[in-house]
Amino acid sequence: MRKRSFSPLRDLPALAWLLFAVVVALAHPLIPDFRWLLLHAFFLGALTHSVLVWSQHFATALLRSPTNPTGQRIRLAASNLGAIGVITGLLLGRWEVVAVGATAVGGAVIWHGADLAIRLGRALGSRFAVTIRFYIAAAAFLAFGAVLGVLLSRAPSEAVHARLILAHSMSNVLGWIGLTVFGTLLTLWPTILRTRIHESVIRLARRMLPALALGLLATVVGALLGRPEVVTVGLVAYLVGASMAAFLMIRTARTKHPTTYAAFSVALGTTWLLGCIVTVAVGAARGIPGDIAPAAAALRSVAPLLAAGAGVQILLGALSYLMPVQLSKGPASSRAANAAMDKGGIFRVALANAALVLYVLPTPSTVSVIASAAYLGCMVAFVPLMVGSIRAARRHAPKPLGEVLAAADGPGSPPTRPGASPAKAGSGVGGPVASERRSAPQLIAALGSVLAIVVAGVAVDPASAGVGRAADDGVQPNGRVETVQVVAADMRFSPSVIEVEAGTELVIEVTNEDDAMVHDLVLATGDGTPRLAPGESATIDVGVVGTDIDGWCSIVGHRQQGMTLQIVATGSADQADAHAGHGDAGHAGDESEPPATVDHGAEPGDDFEARDAELPPLPDQDAPVTHRATWEITEEQIEIAPGVTQELWTFDGSVPGPVLHGRVGDRFEITIVNNGTMGHSIDFHASQVAPDGPMRTIAVGESLTYEFTAQRSGIWMYHCSTAPVSAHIANGMAGAVIIEPDGLEPVDRSFVFSQAEYYLGPEGGTVDVDALASGDAGAIAFNGYVHQYQFDPVEVAVGERVRIWVLDIGPSRATSFHVIGEQFDTVWFEGDYLLDHGGSSGTGGSQALGLQPAQGGFVELEFDEDGHYPFMTHAMVDAERGAHGVFDVGG
């Protein structure tokens, strides 16, 4: 096989995408929806580039017909630029950019498939031509998957989104990647093991491809039609084809045992792939008849394993074999390159897969975090090892004949044959025997590392592992184990009371059956589930129960809405003592940090800038216009007063959310993308629509497009309407829509002030729902920051006509907007004028605009002289808590 020289466009992009994926993984707490970005960087970036490169490489070897190098370079450039475009467009919410990027990727892959088909037709005949047919079929599925990806970027309805995401993922992962992998392993697997290809490979391959391709086609069609039974049948057929490949791999491995990192990595990666397919098939079967959601939920749960367990391991395993072979020159060079690439190979592959198992098992979160870091370290080690392998290949490359003869003539220099290392020529560096001898110590080291991960994780967070818990309260175990199924839905646990005989070991299996909302279950002992997306399940091993234990959903506000559970220990020797112990257990693990407090004498830094309150005038228009926007729901650490930060839930990163501004008759199309960690929704008071569809809760990672036509004027509130609504509003999820009345006179300046309350949680925490329930607001603010327009006053000029729009976001307290030193000659409240330019007498005035929560209006005035005019709510306690600012007139 012809050796390859270095080519940046061919050899660097896959490595760049992998490094980008590592950066995303390390920075994931700072990246909204990082899982999506990580998966696309790997599958669309690294794997797609690698498939384009290496499938052409194998096609050239098998067909003895090289591709046009210029065409290959264009395809690689288009694919990588297209992948960048897809990711950029989705991050920006611009489906047009996504469409351009997907077209570039799809076009490159279609060209790739057509090139392979043409060369296959011209080839004189090859035993392994069937492998090329795998590649052609894979290209067809990727092209279709790209079309589905563009449709997904248009933010379809929730039901359509679930179908599209399943079909899109199956086309790309099982089609583009899966077919390529299984087709390549027909010849690559025996080559990695350095053994002959079995005679039955071609016969089985001809059966494999129809089973895989037709099974996948049925899966995709079933997903698009929302028919889980068709998806199940399709995945079973696909598994039949995949099992043929597994059978060939096992039979070959029995002839020549794997000894290298490359072999073990490819084998275990294929095992993870098969396991993930089985999981999705089981999920699809659970949805029969007519519910595609369990299949989509199963896909979400295994998506990280499809990437980390299957994709990364197969890719790095294959490259660990192929790169030394292709970059070496001569036997000694090849042996040295392979030995360098295989350093610590057994340790790396064993630790990486053990870490993945720890990630899958219901281990404490700290164990999962440390295991993930260990896995990442094993994978990143590929980069320095690859560099070392290249250097070793060059160092042991054959020397020119002149240099060899000159060295032979030198004093004391023994003759050395070309291509042999002076010290290790013919020594069999990195051979099978040496690898087998190194296996046992490396496996022991990997096992020790796994134990260290578990011990470290438990030591960091012993409560999450159940260490030191008091569930048994000293009761002797009775040897019985009881498993209870608990369903989380509609703000309730069912059953909400679990009675278990004292001394019994209790296991709780929790399933979230809500359509869109995230839930969890935590117990007073410190045990609990992770956050569960709709359709997901988790198990809590409570242990031996000897006393009553309280449980609740820890999502903000859910406990207060009634999501509580109680475990009652019955039949204990001292029931009274057990109930006395319940009082303590009910509070264990439920203590919170003290709430943050606002120092109203503190000032922000010199670089502080208040949120711009000015409302730009609407442009002239002859007919109604359409306003389009895409908002991401995110969770942000935001400073709300000097030195006080809260974790707020935001519409598009700001609190309050963006201001929408239009006229009666204008149309609004607002796409909401939920990149938070729980379900959210939106209710536009400016709309007149049935709430069933557009106001539904949006699941994590999903999106919704809310469309309405403004039929009436007003300053309208919008807010999250997911229960508990008060908590979602108080934690930042609200804003204003201003629809101007017909004939509204122009003014010189226009401003918007939205008043809202903060019920402060601990520093950096979320809303205190108990304080919210009691009405004990820790701060009040205009436009999200306490006293901000006192620190950075609003500047206007003497004589300017000023309109001030005011909205009371609440969620609970009224306001009475007042400007000290001035009077309003115009007051517009909830859609009509209370006072218009002094009223009927022309001399009437108003001192305040009173608003209840969710009410709004505007006032107008002109400042007669220079000075500083405070504005505030005349509910003085609230003004002193932060609802206060200053107009700087003429300053």
N, C-alpha and C positions, 0 to 999 in steps of 0.2 A: 504494500500500500504506500502510495506516495506521501512523503513527509511534507509538513506544512511549515511555511515561513510565517513570521509574525505579521498580522494585519490588524490595525487598530479598530476598524469598523466591524470586523468579524469577531475579534477576541476580547475587546474591552467592555462593550455594552452590558453583557450578562453580568460581569463582575460589578459594574457600576450600579445596576439595578439591585443586585444582592446587597451591596453596601448601603444603598438607599433604604432598603427594607430593614436592615439592621438599625439604621438611624431612627426610622419610624418606630421600631420596637422599643428602643431605648427611651425615646421621647414620648411614648404613648400617653402618659398622663396629661401632656400639654396639647394633644392633637385630638380634636373632635372626630368621633367615628374612625379611630385609628385602624380598627380591624379591616374596614373596607379598603383603606389606603394601602395597608400592608398586603392584603390579598391581591390587589390589582398590580402593585409594584412587582410582586413575585410572578403571578400567573401571566399577566398581560405583558410585563416587561421582561424579566429574566428568562422565564420558561419559553415564551413565544420566540424570543431571539434565539435561544439555544436550539429549539426545534427547527427553526429555519436554517440554522447553520449546519447542525449535525445530520438532519435528514437528507440534506443535499450531499453531505459528505458520504453517507452510507449509500445513497443512490448512485453516486459516481463510482464507488467501489463495486457495487453489485451489478450495475448495468454496463460498466466500463465506458461510460459516456458522460464526460464532464459538462457541467452547466456553464452558461455564458457568465464570466466573472463580472462584467459590467451590470448585467441584469440582476445578479445576486446582490451587488452592492446597493443598487437602487432599492431592491426589496427590503434589505436590512435597514436602510435609512428611513424608508417610508414607514416600516413597522415601528421603529423606535420613536420617530417623531409623532406618529399616530398615537402611540401609547401615552406619550407626554400630553398630547392634545386631549385624549379622553379623560385622563386624570385631572388636568387643569380645568376642563369644561365642567366636570362634575363638582369639583371644589368650588368653582365660581357660580354654579347653578345655571350655566349657559348650555342648553341642549344643542345649540347650533355648533358650538365648539366641539362638543361630544360627537356630533354627527360627522364633522370633518375628520376628527381623529379616528373614529371607528371606520370611516370609509377608507382612510389611508391604511389602517391595519388590515381590514378585510380585503382591500385591493391587492396588497402585497401578498397575502396568503393565497388568494385566488390565483394570482400570477404564479406563485410557487407551485400550487397544485397542478395548474395547466402545464407548466414546464416539466414537471415530473411525468405527467400523462403523455406528453409528446415524446419524451425520451424513452419512456417505457414502450411506446408503440414502435419506435425505431430500433429498439434493442434487438440483437440477434437471438436472444434467449438467455435466461439466467435461472438457475435453480431457485433463487430467492427473490424472483420478481414479485412474489406475493407481498413481500415487505413494502414495496413501493405502493402497492394498492392500499395498504393501511394508511400510508402518508397522504394519498390523494383523498381518501374518505375523511381523514382527519381535517384536511384543509376545507372541505365542504362544510363540515359542522362548525368550524370556527367562523366562516363567512356568515352563516345563519345566526350564530351566537352574537356576532357584532351587530346585526340588525336588531335583535332583541334588546341588546344593550342600549341602543339609541332610543328605542321605545320606552325603556325603563327611565331614561333621563327626562322624559316628558312628564314625570310624576303622575302616573295613572292612578286610578282608584285603588283602594286597599286590596280588594278582591283580585283585580287584574294584576296588581303588583306582585302578589304571592305567586300567581301562575307564571308571570314573566320571569321572575327571579329564579324560579326552579328550572324552567326551560333554558334560560340563558346560562345558568351555572352548569347544568348537565351537558349542554352543547359544547361549552368551552373546556370544562375539566375532563369529562369522560370521553368527549369527542376529540377535540384538538390535542389534548395532552394524553388521555388514556389510550386512544388508538395508536398514537405515535409510540408510546412506551411499549405496549404489547407487541406491536410490529417489530420494533427494534430489538426487543429482548430475544426474539427468535434466533438471531445470530450473535448478538452482543453477549448474552449470558454465557454460552459455551466459550466464547473468546476470552471473557474475563477469567473464567476458570481454567483457561488454557487446555481445553479438551476438544475433541471433535464434536461436530454437530450431528445429533442423532438422525437416523434416516427417516423417522416418522414426523420430523418437524414440518416438512412441506405439506404432508397430508393433513396434519392437525391444523396448520395455519389456514388452509383453504376452508376448513370448517369454522375456525375461530372468527374470521372476518365477518361472514354473514351473521353469526350469532351476536357479535358485538355491535355491528352497524345497525341491524334491524331492531335489536333490543333497545339501543339508544334512540333510534327514530321513534319507536313506540313510547319511550319514556318522555321525549320532548313533546310529542303530540298529545299524550295524556296530560302532561303538565299544562299545556296551553288550553286544553278543553276543561281543565279542572276535574279530571277523572282519575282518582287515586288508584282504582283497580287497573287501569291501563298502565299507569306509572309503575305499579308493582310488577305486573307481568313483564314490562320492558326491562326493568332492572334485574329481574330473575334471569331473563334471557341473556342480558349483558354479563351477569355473573357466570353463566354457563360457559360463555366464551372466555372470560377471564380465568376461569378454573382450568381450562385447557392449557393456558399459558403457565399457570402455577404448576400443573402436572408436569409439563416439560422441564420447568426449572428444578423441581424436586428430583426428577429422574436424572437429570444431568448432574445435580449436586451429589447424588448418591454414587455416581461414577467418579467424580473428582470433587472432593470436599472443599468448600470455601475456606480460604485462609487469610484473605486480604480485606482491608477496609472497603475497597470498591465492591467486592462481592457481597459482604455482609450488609453494606448500606443499601445496595440495590435490592437485595432479597427482603430486608425488613421494610424498606419503603413500599415495595409491592404488597407486602402483608398489610400494612396500614391502609393502603388504597382499597384492598378487598374488604377490610373491616369497615371502612367508611361507606362503601357501597351497600354493604349488608345493613348498616344502620339506617341509611336513607330508605332502603326497600322496606324495612320493618316499619318505619315511620309512615310510609305511604300506605302500607297495609292497614295500619291503625285508623286511617282516615276513610276506609271503605265503609259505606258508600258515600261519595259526593263531597268529602271534605279534604281539600288539598293542604290545609294548614299544618297537620302533623308532619307531612313530608317536608314542607318548607322549614318547620321548626327543627326537624332532624338534620336537614342540610346546614342550618345555622350552627347547630351544636358541633358538627364535625368539620366545619369549614377550616378552623385552625389546624386540625389534624390532616386534612387533605393537603394543606400547604407544608406544615412542618414535618408531619410524619411521612407523607408520601412524596410530595413534589420535591422538597429540598433534598431528602435523602437519595432519591433516585437520580436527581441531577448531579449532586456532588459525588455520588458513587460512580456514576458513568464518567464524569470528568476526571476523577481520580485515576481511572484506568486509561482513558483516551489521551489525555494531555501528555503524560510521560511517553506514551507510544509515539505520538505524532511529533513531539518536539525533540526526541532523542535521536542520536546518530550513531548507530552501531550497537552491538550487544552490551558492551560495558556501559555505554551511555544510558541505555534503556534500563539496565539493572540498577544503576545508581539513581536514576530519576524515580523509578518505582519505589526503591527503598526510602528515599527522602519523602515521597508522598505518603507512604504507608506508616510513617512514624506515629507510634501511639494509636494505631488504627483500631485495634480491638478495644482499647480503653475508650476511645472517642465514640465508637458506634454503640458500645454497651451503655455508657453513661447517658448518651443522648436519648436512647430508647427507654432507658429506665426513667429518665426525667419526664418523658412524654407519658409514661404510665402513671407517674405520680401526678401529673397534670390532669389526667383523665379521672383518677380515683377521687373519692370525696375526702381529700386531705385538707388540713387547715390551709387558709389562704397564704400564710407565710411560707409554708412548704411549697405551695404551687409557685410562688414568686421566686424562691431560691432555685427550684427545679428548672423554671423557665430560663433563669440566668445561666445555669449550668448547660442547658441545651444550646443556648445561643453561643456560649463560649466554644462548645464542641464544633459548631458549624463555622464560626468565624475563623477557627484554626486552619480551615482550608486555605485561606489567603496566604499566610506566611509559608505554609507547607508547599503551596503551588510555586511560590517564588523560589523556595529552596530546591524544589524539584527541577525547575528550569536551570538554576545555577549548577546543580549536580550533573544534569545532562550535558551542559556545555563543558564542564570541567573534565568529564570523562569522554568527550567526543574524540574521534580519531584525529591524530595530528597529521599534517602533510608529510608525505614520504621523505622529503628533504630533511625535515626536522627529526624524523625518526632515525635516519641514517647518521645525521650529525651527532645525535645523542648516543648512538651505538658506538661511534668512533671515539667518544670522550673517554678519558682515563677513569677506570673503575666503574664504567656504566655497562651493566649487563644488557644484552639485546632484549628489546621489548617489541612484541608484535603490535602492529597498528591497531588502535581502538582499545587497547588494554590499559587499565590503570596500573601504574608501576607497583602499587602495593596490593591491589585487590583483583588483578586480572584473573578471570576465571574462578573467582572465589564464590560466585553464586550469591552476591549481595542481595538481600531481600527475597531470597527464594522461599519455597513453601516450608521447608524444614525449619528455617530460621523463624518464619512467621509463627509456626505451630509452637515452637519453644517459647515464644514471647507471649502466647495467648493467655496462659494461666496467670502469670503475675498481673497482666493488664486487666483481666476479668476480676481478680481479687481487688485491685485498686479501684475499679469501677464500682464494685459492691461496697467497698469502704466509703467511697464518695457518696453513694446513695444513702447509706446509713447516716453519714455526716449531715446531709441535706435534711433528712427527717429530724434528727436531733436538734439541729440549729433552728429549724422552723418551729418546733415545739417549744424550744427554749425562749424564742423571741415572743411567742404568743401562746402560752400554755393553756389559757382558757379556751381558745378555739379548738384545741385538741382534747378538751375534756379533762385535762390534768388538774387535779385539785378540786374538781367539782363535788358538790354535796348532794347529788340527786338521790343517792341511796340512803342518806341520813343514818348510816350505821346499820341498816336493815340487812339481814343475811339473805343472800340470793336463794330463790326457791327452785332454780334450774329451768324455769319456763321463759320462753321468748315470745313476745306478742308484737305483731306488725300491724300498724294502723295506717290506712290510706286517708290522707287529709287533702281536701280540695280547697284552693284559694280562688275565690270568685265573688264578684259583686260586693266587695268590701266585707267579706265574711270568710271565716274558716269553717269548713264543714267536714266532720263534726267540730264543734267549738269546745266541747268537753270530752276528754278521754279518761275513762275510769279504768284503772289497772290495779291489780292486787299488789300490795307492797311486797317487794322482793323479786318482782318480775322484771326481766330485761325488756325494755321498750324500744322499738324501732318505728320511726315515723317516716312515711313516704309522702312527700308533699308535691302536688301537681298544680301548676297555675293554669286554670281553665278560663281566665278572662280573655276577652278578644284582643285587647291591646295593652292593658296595664301590667306593669312590672310589680311583683310582690316578692316577699321573702318571709321566713318564719325564724325568729330568734327566741331562745328560751332564757329564762333568768339564770340558768346554770352557765351560760356562755356559749352553749351549743347553738347551731343555727344553719340555715341554708345560705348559699349565695343568692344574689338577686336572680329571680327566675323570669325570663321572658315568657310571653304567652305560649303554652304548649310544653314548656320545659318542666322537668321534675328533678328532685333531689331527695336524698335520704339523710335523716338525722338518727344516729345511734345514741339514744338518750342514756343508755346504760341501765343499771338496776335502779328501779324507782322505789324510794322509801319515804318520800314526802311530796306534798303538792307543789307543782311547778307552774308558773305563769309563762305564757308565750304571747308574742305579738308580731305584727308586721312592722318593720322598722322604717319603711318608706314614710317620708314626712306626711303627717296628718292621717295616715291610714289607721294607726292604733286608735286615735281619737274618734274615727268614724266607725269603730266597732270591730276591727280586725284583731281580735284577741282570741286566745286559746288557753284552756286550763287543763293540766294533767292532774287528776285526783287519785291519790294513793289510797286504796280501800283495804280494809281488813288488817291494818297494822295493829301491833300489840298495844300501842298507846296512841289512839286516834287523836286525842286532844293535843298531845305533844306534836303530832304530825301537822295539825292545823296551826299550832303556834309557830312551828318552823316555817309554815307557808308564808307567814307575814314577812319573814326575812328573805326567803327565796324569791318572793315576788318583787323585791327591789334589787336583788343582786344583779349586777350587770346592767342596771337601768339608770345608774347615776350619770348625770351630765355635767359638763363644765359650766361654771357660772356664765350668765349672759354677758355679752360685751356691753360697755357703757360709753356714752358719748360725753366727752368733755366739751361743753359749749363755750368754754373760754379758749380752747385750742384753735390754732390756725394751720392751714395747709402750707406746703412749701411755696417758695417764691415763684416756682414755675407753674403753679396751679392755674388752670383755665376752666371756667364754668362751662357747662353745656350750653351751646348756642341756642337761645330761646327764640330767636327771630324766625318768623314764618315768611318765607319768600312769597311775593304775589304770584297768583296764577297767570299764566300767559293767556293772551286773547285767543278765543276759539269760536268758530262758527257753529260747531256741532259737538255733541258729547264725544269724549275721548276715552280710551281704555288705558288704565294704569296697571302695569304688571310689575311684580316684584317676587323675589324668592328670599324667604327668611329662614335662617337656621335656628332651631331651638338648641341652646347651649347652656352649660352650667359654668359660670365664671366667678372667679374671686374678684370682687369689685369693692373699692373703697367708697363708703357711703357717708363718711364724716372723717375729719382729720384723725388718722391713726386707727380707724375702725373699718375692718373689712368683713364682708359677709359673702358666703357662697350663694349667689343669686341665680335664678333660672330666667333666661332671657329670650326674647324674640330678637334675633339677629344681633346679639351681643351687647345690647344697651338696656338700661332701666331708667325710665320707662321705655317701651319699645318705640320703633320708628313712627313718625307722624305721617299719616296719609292725608292728602289734601286734594280736593276736587270740587266739582259742581254737581248740582242735581242733574241726573241723566247720565253721568259718567259711569263707566263700568270698571270694576276692579277684579283682577285675577291675581290672587296672592297664593303662592306655593309655600307651604310650611314643611320643612324637613326636620324631623326629630332626631337630632344628634345628641340628645341627653341620655340619661341612664334610666328613665322611667317614662311612662306614658304621659302625653300632654295633648292639648287640643286648643282650639281658638273659637271664640264667639264674637263676631262683629255686630255690635248693636246697630251699626249703620245699615245692616242688611235686613231684608225681609224674605227669609227662606225657612223652609222646614228644617229644624235642627238635627233631624235624625242622621243625615249623611254628613254634611259639611262640618258639624260641630262634634263629630265622634272623636274619641280618643285615638291619637296616632301612636302606634307602637314604636319602640326604639328602632331607629334605622329606617323607618318608613316615612312616607311623605303624603301630602294631601294638597290639592288645589281648591281653594275657596273662591267661588265666583259670585259676584252680586252686582246689581245696578243700584246706585244711590237714588232713592226716590224722594227722600225728604232731607231738608237741611238741618244742620245741627253740629255740635261737637260731640261726637259719639265715642263711647268707650269700647275698646275691645279687650278681651282677657282670655286666659286659659279657663276652660269650663270643666276640667277634670277634677273629680272629687279628691280631697276636700277643696272646693273652689276658693274658700277664704285663704287657705295656706298658699295656693298657687299665685293668687293675686298679691298677697302680702310679700311673697318672695320674688316679686319683680315682673310677673307675667301679665302686663297690661300696658295699654297705650291709647292714643287718641286718633280718631278719624274726623277731619274737619270737612264738612260739606257746606259750602257757602250758599246762602240763600240767593235767589234771583234778585238782581238789581242792587247787590251790596255795593255801597259806595267805596271807592278807593280811599286809602289812607296813606300817610307818609311811612308809618312803621307799624308792624304787626308782630305780636309775640304770643307764645303759647306757654302756659304754666299748668302742669299737672301735679296735683297734690296727692301724696300717698303716705301711708304709715309704714314704719318698720317695727316689727316685733322681734327684737334682736335675740338671735341665738348666741352661742359662744363665739369668740373671735374666730373668723374663718368658717363659721358654721352656717346652718340654714335657719329659717324662721322658727321661733319658739311657739309651737302651737298652743301650749297652755297659756302663755301670755296673750296670744291672739284671742283665745276663747274668753279670757277675762277682760279684754279690751285695754290691757296695759301696754300701750305703745311706747317703745324705747326712744323713738325719734320720728319726726314728721319732716317731709322734705318737698320742695318744689323741684320737679324734674330730676329726682333721684339722689340729690346730694344735700346734706344738711347745711343750711345757711350759705349755699354756694354763691348766691347773688349779693350776699353781704361781703364775701371775700373778693368777688370779681363783679362789681356792679354793672347793671344794664345801662348803656349810654344812649341818651336821646338828646335832641336839641330843643331849645325853647321854641314854642309855637308849632312844633310838629304835631300833626294829628296822629294819635296812637290808639291802636286797637289791641286789647289784651284778651285773648281766649283763655278760659279757665275750665279745667276738668277736675272733678273730685273723683280720683280713682278709688279712694277708700283703702281697704275694703269696708271699713266700719264707721269712720268718723266724718262728720259734716265739716264744711268750711264756710267762712264768710270773708270773701276777698275784699281787701281794703287798701287804699293808698293814703298814707299819712300826708296831710298838707294839700290834698287835691280832692276834687269831686268829679263824679262821672255825669256827663250830660246824655249819655246813651247807655242803655242796659238791655241786652238781648239774652233771654233766658229760655232754654229748652224749646227753641224753634220759633220764638216770636219776641217782639219788642215789649218790654215793660216801660221803657222810656226811650223816646227817639228825638235826639237833638233838643233836649229841654222840654219835651212833651207839648201839650196843646198850648201852654202859656209861653213856651219858649224859654222859660227861666227855671224849669224844674231840674232837680239834680238828685243824685243818689250817692250814698256813702259806702255801700257794700253790695256785693253780689253773693247771696246766700245759696249754697248748693248742698244737697244730700249726696251720698255716695252714688256714683254713676251719672250724676247730673252735670250739665255744663252750659256755658254761654259765653258772652263777651261783654266787655265794657269799653267805652271810648272816652278819651279826655285829651286836653291839651295842657301842657305845663307852661305857666305864665312867666316864670322867672328861674334863673339859675339856682341850683341847690341840690341837696341830696334828699330824696323822697323815699322813705321806707315803704315797702309793700309787704303784706302779711295776711294771714288769716286772723280775723278779729276774735277767734276763739283763742284767747291769749295764752293759755297753757300750751296749745299746739304751736303757736308762734314761737314761744320760748323753747320748744323742743326742736325747732329747726325750720318751720314754715315761715321764713322771713328773708327778705332781700332788700335791695336798694336800687332806685333809679338815679343815675348820675346825670343830671340835666345841665347841659352847657359846660360840663367839666372838661 
